Amino acid sequence: MHPVSTIHYVVLGLALFLIGTLGVLTRRNIVIILMSIELILNAVNINLIAFSNYFGQVHGQVFAMFVICIAVAEAAVGLGILIAMFRNKGTVLADEVD
């Protein structure tokens, strides 16, 4: 059995990034768009940690922690805006946003 190498993590990150990008570009529901953005940020985190491990430094891991903090803030603010929009408009479709 072959060990898991850095290229496996890069391919996983690329697959998650592509799924997230397709979700952002093709969906109309804002909840799905926010989840797709979270997928993109997690793909970036996987690649940061994989390359950090490959080069033997902790810079990528520290930067991944910052990305996680930004993702949490984005989710909180995004859901707050989403709730306010649902109360005013009665829908969560991106086409209805002015």
Residue pairs with C-beta under 8 A, 6 or more apart in sequence:
6 50
6 51
6 53
6 54
9 46
9 47
9 49
9 50
10 47
10 50
12 43
12 46
13 43
13 44
13 46
13 47
13 50
14 43
15 43
16 39
16 40
16 42
16 43
16 46
17 39
17 40
17 43
17 44
19 36
19 39
20 36
20 37
20 38
20 39
20 40
20 43
21 36
21 40
22 36
23 32
23 33
23 35
23 36
23 39
24 33
24 36
24 37
24 40
27 33
27 36
27 94
28 93
28 94
28 95
29 92
29 93
29 94
30 78
30 82
30 85
30 92
30 93
30 94
30 97
31 82
31 92
33 94
34 74
34 75
34 78
34 79
34 82
37 74
37 78
38 71
38 74
38 75
41 67
41 68
41 70
41 71
41 74
42 71
44 64
44 67
45 64
45 67
45 68
48 60
48 61
48 63
48 64
48 67
49 60
49 61
49 64
50 60
51 60
52 58
52 59
52 60
52 61
52 64
53 60
82 92
85 91
85 92
85 96
85 97
86 92
89 96
